[in-house]
Amino acid sequence: MISPWQKYPDIQRGSIGWRMGYGEEHLREFDNWFARKKLEHKRLYVEQNPEPQGWEGFYSSRVQP
């Protein structure tokens, strides 16, 4: 699944666009998808999709990778 910052690069982290805008559904789907992954798959995903500037702590704030 594509990371939130790749799907909607125009929405900054913390923006209301993730809570009430067009990014809300994708973020919810991402969280559910990521939470179901095994630890080894989470680590690989995090390695392949590092948090960009401004998104630091995103993964750890949701589910431990």
BARO-663110 format. One record per residue: z, y, x of N, C-alpha, C in turn; residue number from 1. Coordinates in nm, 3 decimals, decimal comma, always signed. Layout:
# BARO-663110
- n_pz / n_py / n_px / ca_pz / ca_py / ca_px / c_pz / c_py / c_px / seq
- Z / Y / X / Z / Y / X / Z / Y / X / NUM
...
# end
This chain:
# BARO-663110
- n_pz / n_py / n_px / ca_pz / ca_py / ca_px / c_pz / c_py / c_px / seq
- +0,000 / -0,118 / +0,085 / +0,000 / +0,000 / +0,000 / +0,000 / +0,124 / +0,089 / 1
- -0,067 / +0,223 / +0,044 / -0,077 / +0,347 / +0,122 / +0,053 / +0,427 / +0,111 / 2
- +0,093 / +0,485 / +0,222 / +0,217 / +0,563 / +0,224 / +0,201 / +0,689 / +0,139 / 3
- +0,312 / +0,742 / +0,089 / +0,304 / +0,862 / +0,006 / +0,236 / +0,979 / +0,076 / 4
- +0,264 / +1,001 / +0,204 / +0,206 / +1,116 / +0,275 / +0,057 / +1,097 / +0,302 / 5
- +0,011 / +0,973 / +0,302 / -0,132 / +0,949 / +0,317 / -0,204 / +0,962 / +0,183 / 6
- -0,139 / +0,916 / +0,077 / -0,199 / +0,923 / -0,057 / -0,212 / +1,067 / -0,105 / 7
- -0,107 / +1,144 / -0,086 / -0,105 / +1,284 / -0,131 / -0,056 / +1,374 / -0,018 / 8
- -0,141 / +1,398 / +0,081 / -0,099 / +1,479 / +0,195 / -0,067 / +1,624 / +0,159 / 9
- -0,110 / +1,669 / +0,043 / -0,085 / +1,808 / +0,003 / +0,053 / +1,827 / -0,060 / 10
- +0,126 / +1,716 / -0,088 / +0,261 / +1,729 / -0,144 / +0,361 / +1,711 / -0,031 / 11
- +0,441 / +1,812 / -0,004 / +0,541 / +1,804 / +0,101 / +0,660 / +1,721 / +0,055 / 12
- +0,725 / +1,657 / +0,149 / +0,845 / +1,580 / +0,117 / +0,949 / +1,672 / +0,055 / 13
- +1,014 / +1,626 / -0,049 / +1,113 / +1,706 / -0,119 / +1,055 / +1,792 / -0,229 / 14
- +0,924 / +1,796 / -0,239 / +0,859 / +1,876 / -0,341 / +0,882 / +1,816 / -0,479 / 15
- +0,883 / +1,901 / -0,579 / +0,895 / +1,854 / -0,717 / +0,776 / +1,767 / -0,756 / 16
- +0,668 / +1,777 / -0,681 / +0,550 / +1,694 / -0,707 / +0,577 / +1,545 / -0,696 / 17
- +0,684 / +1,508 / -0,625 / +0,723 / +1,367 / -0,614 / +0,816 / +1,326 / -0,727 / 18
- +0,871 / +1,423 / -0,798 / +0,966 / +1,392 / -0,905 / +0,909 / +1,415 / -1,044 / 19
- +0,817 / +1,507 / -1,054 / +0,762 / +1,539 / -1,186 / +0,611 / +1,557 / -1,183 / 20
- +0,553 / +1,555 / -1,066 / +0,411 / +1,580 / -1,054 / +0,330 / +1,452 / -1,040 / 21
- +0,210 / +1,467 / -0,994 / +0,119 / +1,353 / -0,984 / +0,159 / +1,254 / -0,876 / 22
- +0,252 / +1,289 / -0,788 / +0,298 / +1,195 / -0,687 / +0,411 / +1,105 / -0,734 / 23
- +0,471 / +1,138 / -0,848 / +0,587 / +1,063 / -0,897 / +0,558 / +0,914 / -0,916 / 24
- +0,451 / +0,881 / -0,981 / +0,419 / +0,740 / -1,007 / +0,393 / +0,664 / -0,878 / 25
- +0,319 / +0,725 / -0,788 / +0,290 / +0,657 / -0,661 / +0,417 / +0,633 / -0,581 / 26
- +0,505 / +0,730 / -0,576 / +0,629 / +0,715 / -0,501 / +0,715 / +0,604 / -0,561 / 27
- +0,721 / +0,597 / -0,692 / +0,797 / +0,490 / -0,759 / +0,736 / +0,354 / -0,727 / 28
- +0,605 / +0,344 / -0,735 / +0,536 / +0,219 / -0,703 / +0,558 / +0,180 / -0,557 / 29
- +0,551 / +0,278 / -0,468 / +0,573 / +0,251 / -0,327 / +0,715 / +0,199 / -0,304 / 30
- +0,813 / +0,264 / -0,361 / +0,953 / +0,223 / -0,345 / +0,973 / +0,079 / -0,393 / 31
- +0,919 / +0,047 / -0,509 / +0,932 / -0,089 / -0,562 / +0,862 / -0,190 / -0,472 / 32
- +0,743 / -0,157 / -0,427 / +0,665 / -0,245 / -0,339 / +0,739 / -0,267 / -0,207 / 33
- +0,786 / -0,159 / -0,146 / +0,853 / -0,167 / -0,016 / +0,984 / -0,246 / -0,027 / 34
- +1,057 / -0,227 / -0,136 / +1,185 / -0,295 / -0,154 / +1,168 / -0,446 / -0,164 / 35
- +1,055 / -0,492 / -0,212 / +1,030 / -0,637 / -0,226 / +0,985 / -0,704 / -0,097 / 36
- +0,950 / -0,626 / +0,003 / +0,900 / -0,684 / +0,128 / +1,012 / -0,747 / +0,210 / 37
- +0,978 / -0,853 / +0,280 / +1,072 / -0,914 / +0,374 / +1,092 / -0,819 / +0,490 / 38
- +1,206 / -0,831 / +0,555 / +1,243 / -0,741 / +0,664 / +1,135 / -0,734 / +0,771 / 39
- +1,079 / -0,847 / +0,811 / +0,976 / -0,848 / +0,915 / +0,851 / -0,771 / +0,872 / 40
- +0,817 / -0,779 / +0,743 / +0,701 / -0,705 / +0,694 / +0,729 / -0,555 / +0,685 / 41
- +0,854 / -0,521 / +0,651 / +0,892 / -0,380 / +0,649 / +0,882 / -0,320 / +0,788 / 42
- +0,932 / -0,392 / +0,885 / +0,927 / -0,342 / +1,024 / +0,783 / -0,321 / +1,069 / 43
- +0,697 / -0,415 / +1,037 / +0,556 / -0,403 / +1,075 / +0,492 / -0,283 / +1,005 / 44
- +0,521 / -0,266 / +0,877 / +0,465 / -0,154 / +0,802 / +0,511 / -0,021 / +0,861 / 45
- +0,640 / -0,012 / +0,892 / +0,695 / +0,111 / +0,949 / +0,630 / +0,140 / +1,084 / 46
- +0,609 / +0,036 / +1,162 / +0,544 / +0,053 / +1,293 / +0,401 / +0,101 / +1,277 / 47
- +0,330 / +0,049 / +1,180 / +0,190 / +0,085 / +1,160 / +0,172 / +0,215 / +1,082 / 48
- +0,276 / +0,257 / +1,014 / +0,271 / +0,379 / +0,932 / +0,392 / +0,467 / +0,960 / 49
- +0,400 / +0,522 / +1,081 / +0,517 / +0,603 / +1,116 / +0,526 / +0,729 / +1,029 / 50
- +0,648 / +0,773 / +1,013 / +0,672 / +0,894 / +0,936 / +0,618 / +1,014 / +1,011 / 51
- +0,538 / +1,096 / +0,947 / +0,489 / +1,217 / +1,014 / +0,597 / +1,325 / +1,016 / 52
- +0,570 / +1,430 / +1,085 / +0,662 / +1,543 / +1,090 / +0,692 / +1,590 / +0,947 / 53
- +0,818 / +1,610 / +0,920 / +0,860 / +1,652 / +0,788 / +0,902 / +1,537 / +0,699 / 54
- +0,868 / +1,415 / +0,740 / +0,903 / +1,297 / +0,661 / +1,006 / +1,209 / +0,733 / 55
- +1,065 / +1,259 / +0,838 / +1,162 / +1,182 / +0,915 / +1,274 / +1,133 / +0,823 / 56
- +1,312 / +1,006 / +0,837 / +1,419 / +0,948 / +0,758 / +1,375 / +0,895 / +0,622 / 57
- +1,246 / +0,904 / +0,592 / +1,197 / +0,857 / +0,462 / +1,230 / +0,710 / +0,440 / 58
- +1,194 / +0,626 / +0,535 / +1,216 / +0,482 / +0,517 / +1,364 / +0,450 / +0,505 / 59
- +1,444 / +0,506 / +0,592 / +1,586 / +0,474 / +0,591 / +1,657 / +0,531 / +0,467 / 60
- +1,600 / +0,630 / +0,403 / +1,663 / +0,686 / +0,284 / +1,635 / +0,600 / +0,160 / 61
- +1,543 / +0,507 / +0,172 / +1,508 / +0,422 / +0,060 / +1,564 / +0,282 / +0,076 / 62
- +1,507 / +0,211 / +0,167 / +1,547 / +0,074 / +0,193 / +1,544 / +0,054 / +0,342 / 63
- +1,645 / -0,009 / +0,395 / +1,647 / -0,031 / +0,540 / +1,525 / -0,115 / +0,580 / 64
- +1,443 / -0,063 / +0,673 / +1,325 / -0,140 / +0,718 / +1,365 / -0,258 / +0,804 / 65
# end
